[in-house]
Amino acid sequence: MKDNFDIFFRRKPALMLVALKKISKARYGSILAKEVDCTYSHAVKILQTLESLNLVSFEKKGRIKLIKLTKKGHEIAEHIDSIRRQLM
């Protein structure tokens, strides 16, 4: 089994956390997938891993799931965004 720590060294998961941080309201998975330029199925897989790490939570609205950052997820997104800005 892969170490969950490895997820933060990949571009798409980091971009998802930063995208969720930029707009504080809950987001649709399909829109988030487009923002980070990946397929919806790949985004869902990443989001499930982030959920298991308690970084995002899903809120069901009928047939649609909205995604939002948890407090822990927001803190990590802040750190990732700060590192990204420092590297620019």
N, CA and C of each residue as an Amber inpcrd file, in Angstrom:
protein
   264
   0.8440000  -1.1970000   0.0000000   0.0000000   0.0000000   0.0000000
   0.8800000   1.2480000   0.0000000   0.5080000   2.2010000  -0.8400000
   1.2740000   3.4330000  -0.9150000   1.1470000   4.2310000   0.3780000
   2.1880000   4.9240000   0.7010000   2.1760000   5.7910000   1.8670000
   1.3280000   7.0230000   1.5320000   0.3620000   7.3680000   2.3700000
  -0.5080000   8.5200000   2.1180000   0.2620000   9.8290000   2.0440000
   1.4260000   9.8760000   2.6360000   2.2420000  11.0880000   2.5990000
   2.6220000  11.4420000   1.1630000   2.7470000  10.4400000   0.2960000
   3.1540000  10.6590000  -1.0920000   2.1830000  11.5250000  -1.8770000
   0.9270000  11.5760000  -1.4840000  -0.0610000  12.3240000  -2.2490000
   0.2940000  13.8110000  -2.3520000   0.9600000  14.3700000  -1.3900000
   1.2590000  15.8000000  -1.3980000   2.4110000  16.1730000  -2.3070000
   3.0560000  15.2140000  -2.8600000   4.1450000  15.5000000  -3.7770000
   3.7020000  15.3290000  -5.2270000   2.4210000  15.2340000  -5.4360000
   1.8620000  15.1650000  -6.7790000   1.0940000  16.4470000  -7.0610000
   1.1290000  16.8670000  -8.3060000   0.5650000  18.1570000  -8.7100000
  -0.9580000  18.2440000  -8.5310000  -1.7060000  17.2810000  -9.0210000
  -3.1710000  17.3730000  -9.0200000  -3.7730000  17.4540000  -7.6130000
  -3.3600000  16.6000000  -6.6750000  -3.9380000  16.7270000  -5.3240000
  -3.6310000  18.0840000  -4.6790000  -2.4120000  18.5610000  -4.8820000
  -2.0490000  19.8590000  -4.3060000  -2.8960000  20.9700000  -4.9280000
  -3.0720000  20.9270000  -6.2550000  -3.8850000  21.9440000  -6.9250000
  -5.3430000  21.8880000  -6.4820000  -5.8410000  20.6810000  -6.2140000
  -7.2270000  20.5540000  -5.7360000  -7.4110000  21.2300000  -4.3880000
  -6.4780000  20.9920000  -3.4850000  -6.5800000  21.6150000  -2.1640000
  -6.5170000  23.1380000  -2.2780000  -5.6000000  23.6420000  -3.1060000
  -5.4570000  25.0940000  -3.2630000  -6.7130000  25.6740000  -3.9330000
  -7.2630000  24.9800000  -4.9280000  -8.4840000  25.4600000  -5.5950000
  -9.6570000  25.5110000  -4.6150000  -9.7780000  24.5110000  -3.7630000
 -10.8530000  24.5090000  -2.7680000 -10.6620000  25.6300000  -1.7490000
  -9.4160000  25.9640000  -1.4570000  -9.1300000  27.0280000  -0.4940000
  -9.4860000  28.4000000  -1.0610000  -9.2530000  28.5990000  -2.3520000
  -9.4690000  29.9160000  -2.9600000 -10.9240000  30.3610000  -2.8980000
 -11.8380000  29.4370000  -3.0840000 -13.2680000  29.7600000  -2.9730000
 -13.8000000  28.9530000  -1.7980000 -14.1860000  29.6300000  -0.7560000
 -14.4930000  28.9650000   0.5110000 -15.7780000  28.1340000   0.5040000
 -16.6380000  28.3230000  -0.4920000 -17.8680000  27.5250000  -0.4970000
 -17.6170000  26.1440000  -1.0990000 -18.5350000  25.2160000  -0.8560000
 -18.4100000  23.8450000  -1.3620000 -18.4600000  23.8470000  -2.8870000
 -17.7570000  22.8870000  -3.5050000 -17.6480000  22.8240000  -4.9600000
 -18.1070000  21.4780000  -5.4970000 -18.4790000  21.4470000  -6.7550000
 -18.8130000  20.2180000  -7.4560000 -17.5210000  19.5420000  -7.9200000
 -17.5020000  18.2190000  -7.8940000 -16.3330000  17.4660000  -8.3280000
 -15.9900000  17.6910000  -9.7840000 -17.0040000  17.8050000 -10.6410000
 -16.7490000  17.9920000 -12.0710000 -16.0740000  19.3360000 -12.3490000
 -16.4800000  20.3580000 -11.6420000 -15.8700000  21.6850000 -11.8200000
 -14.4380000  21.6720000 -11.3020000 -14.2350000  21.0380000 -10.1750000
 -12.8920000  20.9290000  -9.6010000 -11.9650000  20.1650000 -10.5480000
 -12.4540000  19.1020000 -11.1530000 -11.6560000  18.3190000 -12.1060000
 -11.2210000  19.1890000 -13.2810000 -12.1210000  20.0190000 -13.7920000
 -11.7770000  20.9120000 -14.9030000 -10.7310000  21.9350000 -14.4870000
 -10.8560000  22.4580000 -13.2720000  -9.9180000  23.4730000 -12.7970000
  -8.4900000  22.9530000 -12.6940000  -8.3430000  21.6790000 -12.3420000
  -6.9920000  21.1250000 -12.1970000  -6.5940000  20.2750000 -13.3990000
  -7.4260000  20.3080000 -14.4510000  -7.1440000  19.6450000 -15.7180000
  -6.9280000  18.1410000 -15.5720000  -7.9470000  17.4770000 -15.0440000
  -7.9190000  16.0130000 -14.9850000  -9.3240000  15.4750000 -15.2230000
  -9.4110000  14.1870000 -15.4480000 -10.7220000  13.5910000 -15.6820000
 -11.5090000  13.5490000 -14.3770000 -12.8210000  13.4350000 -14.5170000
 -13.6700000  13.3660000 -13.3430000 -13.3450000  12.1270000 -12.5180000
 -13.1340000  10.9860000 -13.1770000 -12.8460000   9.7480000 -12.4370000
 -11.5240000   9.8400000 -11.6760000 -10.5300000  10.4920000 -12.2620000
  -9.2550000  10.6880000 -11.5630000  -9.4540000  11.6250000 -10.3650000
 -10.2410000  12.6670000 -10.5590000 -10.5200000  13.6100000  -9.4730000
 -11.2190000  12.9070000  -8.3180000 -12.1710000  12.0370000  -8.6240000
 -12.9010000  11.3130000  -7.5760000 -11.9410000  10.4380000  -6.7770000
 -11.0370000   9.7630000  -7.4510000 -10.0660000   8.9060000  -6.7720000
  -9.1840000   9.7300000  -5.8210000  -8.7180000  10.8670000  -6.2960000
  -7.9010000  11.7540000  -5.4640000  -8.7160000  12.2580000  -4.2750000
  -9.9460000  12.6760000  -4.5300000 -10.8000000  13.2090000  -3.4650000
 -11.1330000  12.1610000  -2.4190000 -11.2880000  10.9130000  -2.8290000
 -11.5310000   9.8450000  -1.8650000 -10.3250000   9.6600000  -0.9430000
  -9.1300000   9.7720000  -1.5010000  -7.9240000   9.6810000  -0.6800000
  -7.8480000  10.8660000   0.2740000  -8.1500000  12.0600000  -0.2320000
  -8.1300000  13.2560000   0.6190000  -9.1820000  13.1540000   1.7240000
 -10.3160000  12.5490000   1.4020000 -11.3570000  12.3560000   2.4230000
 -10.8750000  11.3790000   3.5020000 -10.2040000  10.3170000   3.0960000
  -9.7180000   9.3390000   4.0790000  -8.6590000   9.9580000   5.0000000
  -8.0020000  11.0110000   4.5260000  -7.0210000  11.7280000   5.3460000
  -7.6580000  12.8680000   6.1370000  -8.9910000  12.9980000   6.0410000
  -9.7590000  14.0410000   6.7310000  -9.3560000  15.4500000   6.2720000
  -9.0970000  15.5960000   4.9720000  -8.7500000  16.9020000   4.4220000
  -9.9160000  17.5370000   3.6760000 -10.8040000  16.7070000   3.1560000
 -12.0250000  17.2030000   2.5150000 -13.2110000  16.4160000   3.0550000
 -14.3780000  17.0070000   2.9220000 -15.5980000  16.2910000   3.2880000
 -16.5920000  16.4490000   2.1460000 -17.4810000  15.4800000   2.0370000
 -18.5150000  15.4890000   1.0110000 -19.8540000  15.7810000   1.6660000
 -20.6320000  16.6350000   1.0190000 -21.9770000  16.9560000   1.4780000
 -22.9230000  16.6120000   0.3370000 -23.8490000  15.7340000   0.6100000
 -24.7700000  15.2870000  -0.4370000 -25.9570000  16.2310000  -0.5620000
 -26.2010000  16.6800000  -1.7820000 -27.3600000  17.5140000  -2.1170000
 -28.1150000  16.7890000  -3.2180000 -29.0620000  15.9780000  -2.8360000
 -29.7680000  15.1620000  -3.8160000 -28.8250000  14.1210000  -4.3890000
 -28.6580000  14.1310000  -5.7070000 -27.7530000  13.1920000  -6.3580000
 -26.3320000  13.7210000  -6.4420000 -26.1260000  14.9660000  -6.0960000
 -24.8350000  15.6190000  -6.2710000 -24.0970000  15.7050000  -4.9420000
 -22.7800000  15.4760000  -5.0050000 -21.9320000  15.6360000  -3.8210000
 -21.1400000  16.9330000  -3.9580000 -21.1860000  17.7380000  -2.9210000
 -20.3840000  18.9490000  -2.8640000 -19.1520000  18.6610000  -2.0240000
 -18.0320000  19.2450000  -2.4060000 -16.7700000  19.0030000  -1.7180000
 -16.3350000  20.2810000  -1.0280000 -15.8900000  20.1400000   0.2150000
 -15.3460000  21.3000000   0.9160000 -14.1740000  20.8530000   1.7790000
 -13.3190000  21.8000000   2.0760000 -12.1570000  21.5150000   2.9160000
 -12.5690000  21.3970000   4.3740000 -11.9080000  20.5150000   5.0820000
 -12.0540000  20.4660000   6.5290000 -11.0810000  21.5010000   7.0980000
 -11.1090000  21.6850000   8.3940000 -10.1740000  22.6260000   9.0250000
  -8.7270000  22.1900000   8.7540000  -8.4650000  20.9010000   8.9180000
  -7.1310000  20.3560000   8.6600000  -6.7540000  20.5530000   7.1880000
  -7.6970000  20.3160000   6.2890000  -7.4500000  20.4980000   4.8620000
  -7.1320000  21.9350000   4.5160000  -7.8440000  22.8630000   5.1560000
  -7.5930000  24.2870000   4.9150000  -6.1870000  24.6720000   5.3610000
  -5.7610000  24.1710000   6.5000000  -4.4140000  24.4750000   6.9940000
  -3.3400000  23.9410000   6.0420000  -3.5210000  22.7240000   5.5600000
  -2.5440000  22.1430000   4.6440000  -2.5570000  22.8830000   3.3070000
  -3.7390000  23.2540000   2.8210000  -3.8360000  24.0230000   1.5780000
  -3.1100000  25.3560000   1.7120000  -3.2160000  25.9830000   2.8760000
  -2.4920000  27.2400000   3.1340000  -0.9830000  27.0330000   2.9980000
  -0.4810000  25.9540000   3.5850000   0.9590000  25.6680000   3.5170000
   1.4020000  25.3860000   2.0790000   0.6200000  24.5940000   1.3590000
   0.9630000  24.2790000  -0.0330000   0.9680000  25.5480000  -0.8750000
  -0.0360000  26.4000000  -0.6960000  -0.1230000  27.6490000  -1.4530000
   1.0360000  28.5690000  -1.1130000   1.4170000  28.5940000   0.1430000
   2.5500000  29.4270000   0.5630000   3.8440000  28.9430000  -0.0870000
   4.0560000  27.6540000  -0.1100000   5.2530000  27.0960000  -0.7600000
   5.2410000  27.3880000  -2.2450000   4.0790000  27.2300000  -2.8670000
   3.9510000  27.4960000  -4.3040000   4.2870000  28.9510000  -4.6260000
   3.7830000  29.8710000  -3.8110000   4.0770000  31.3040000  -4.0170000
   5.5590000  31.6020000  -3.8330000   6.1950000  30.9500000  -2.8750000
   7.6190000  31.1790000  -2.6440000   8.4770000  30.6820000  -3.8050000
   8.0040000  29.6660000  -4.5000000   8.7610000  29.1080000  -5.6150000
   8.5750000  29.8860000  -6.9100000   7.6100000  30.7800000  -6.9450000
   7.3530000  31.5550000  -8.1700000   8.2890000  32.7240000  -8.2770000
